[in-house]
Amino acid sequence: MSRAAKFGIVALVVVLGVAGMAAVGSAKRKNRPTEVRMEQVGRRELVSAVTASGKIEAQTSVDLSADITGRIIQIAVKEGDLVKKGQFLLQIDPAQYQAAVSRAQALVATGQASLSQARANRDQAQRALARAREIQKAGANLISAEAIEQAQTQYDVSNATYQSAEAQVLQARAGLQEARDNLAKTRIMSPIAGRVVRLAVEEGEVAVPGTFSREVGLLMTVADLSTIQAQVKVDETDVVRLEMGDSVEVTIDAFPDTTFVGRVSKISNSAQLTATQTAGGSADQAVDFDVEITLTNPPADIRPDLSCTARIVTDTRKSTLSIPIIALTVRDNERVPNEIKAGAPAPAAAGARRDSAAPGAAGRKRDTEGVFVVRNGLAQFQPVRVGIAGDEYFEVLDGLKQGDSIVAGPYQAIRDLKDSTKVKPAPAASAGDGEEKKG
């Protein structure tokens, strides 16, 4: 045998030996149990809640705007001042409006003088017409028909002049009232008792009516802070779980160490659509609903527009069977009986709340929710039906009983587990993964 052939045989033996060792090692690793964190199914108190963010607002808030144009010559309050209803707040220069009142008063006086003159002329014409008719009654030949006609015409003209003068007086009085109203608008009074939470102008600025924009004519805002509300936006998938009077815990960013309580006092019936940018760059419409929460113990120094977060309690369970949220996973179920063979067109399947395809969706596998129950060292997938979700646990409605040992972590292990996989408890140091995800 040549030397080269001997070297070839030796190399082949070495390769086969390495491959055999690798196969043995792989088999050992395959049979090695997966380390998992185990937990027994038990009973707990669960609280289901919806979390939403928003801002603090006063129940009653009034924006004071200018109804007339004029220069601000006096501001009697500062931002943050407490005011009473009817208290003087701001003065707009009244000079031109006082002059308008004087002009309107003069027009009223002129109109009244003209009215008096027209009344006298009408009365004189009425008396002349009455005398002419008396003469006609005494003798038809004593006064001509033309004279009677002239007396009647003179009365009609004077009466019309009187009515016109009377209308002009009414018009002048209306103008005077309008001028007085405009003059009164130069003096701004507080319509409610509360606090000046916003002062948008300074002395010397020109106040203008906010015809097309409320912000243009805004002078100040007075809010009644005796009743404080949190206005939050709730996603469409959560708003159906809310009811009037639901208990709420509100945290305000400005008061990080305090939690305030309240009740849901209003749930909007129409959505507020807001544009959101997706990862692909397209703009989608996020559907949110406005929810109003009335606080029962607001702090004395609270202010509108403070950021807040509300935790709205929608449901509670006392001593209910529960499993960790991280333990719940999904696995493909068997194909449905009326499965369509490969290559055949399949009709679109209707979506379900928790299944990726509804029962009867041809040619599709259906994802089933469940947990891995540990029996005799093997993790076996067990379908379960869950109810409300707490912060860390799901309520179990069906599929498990108290005391069952389930795989409760880590997340990656639950994600990769197969049915009937060997498992063993993980060491305490590595058992917790700190994740609360759904496998």
Steps between C-alpha positions, in 0.01 A plus 500: 500500500639839407577766753236732352229236533590447864468874569159503327369215712620670820335830399173324425506330841562835671215668311260220582604514863441876524163465328400224736597704805306798366195282445522361852538852643205623297289211622594575859418866455170409340407284793616758752200655687420867438541718806177688577339687785201312636200630692186346638158622392347680794231746600559876513317828504508656152430856396443576131576859404534730200781753497469829311682832496370853471497829685336675792215741430254701704136401469408864433740718306412827324710665229447876508535655156470850361172580325624843390825653381694728731821555687529340844562773754463307827533139620379461857612139563806282462524142382424272795276750683175382654199700378134523591206499265445853365846624601666757271782347296602718204428838342511579126535868404137626503557842335368420151206306645410784736500731198276257316257508793497882489430498126220250546348711780507807272327303225231391744444862608481617138257223416279583795488868393406400146239266639344779707486727194349226287242428770398868510465517119297182498267627772450831316421323174261269682311798647482676159357185342241471779386865448469454125280195549278689751449778248414246232238351730348845562460567127641329195531842328702658785832320415627349180592135458849608402550670837389183679744295289788737575431484874498119487827493304665741743401277790628184330837662426542635852403165652756317283764756602413438864535122461836546327624723780381246754694224322811719489477549876479123552802454273696764688416340832618160369824664389538653845447159664761344269748775583440450870548122462830554321606740772414240764713244314808712563478396865559125542350335809547142624202279405584238765688465826833328452866552421663686212689209345609684188567866423567537128540880469682794656413865547551698182410217265205533266212264566327373186193278459585137429270469199680211332720374785423490871869541581518832313255676729582312820568727795513257793358175632320461831451147633296368789746259664255372760425202273801351322481249219749285312433490128661185355491319166413130502563266209197359320587145612482603866218755509233228468615366838432828680184595685379815669613513861802270455764556767816675379848562637659813355867587517604855412854557377531813712415298815702180449468375857120523523221298345158661466170318472200578285207364304420481130247780446473508121580266209496654154265345246710611203864432426786744469707399196870577520761431232780261597811425301570131449840340457443484126444874482126489434261708709229300674204626699516409869150483647481637855204597716497788748428389856435745783601415856392713797755506783371473854811632676686745275796687653448863591776627270401301191501673162330427168696333218717291735585160350341201668454124468179323596464136600132414458389186684258307276464170687616314810513137606528365853701179549481392138707230332783672314823449303789737425453700184842387378391135521221539243613414148353391169562189294371373167201273539414210269364585158126527480308205349387683188853602407556581133788319339817677397465695178127556534382858559389562856231751601594781734467409866314715749712632786439405860596674824775258600529255207707585196234334283139428585364143519415384151762711326602260226866414453608694810647394832336648802706639788378383837581668831635288778780427745755225544404276791787301652416133557770245585773731377333567165349830386168428337302772323160550661239729335340742746230763494585822680291790627608840624864604514658653808840666512688167505242221487217372280177364643452132407148405395562149373778249433693499829441419864656630817840348572594421139870562439558716192798653320508867605824610337734603364336653196736355241466151647121516478523630146723210389334216696350210311236265628642221722840670536701398806532784750659555837487786752753771423738622771361791695767738368398446137135410540359853490520679170314809613282493189127500501432413143257275333670206328 
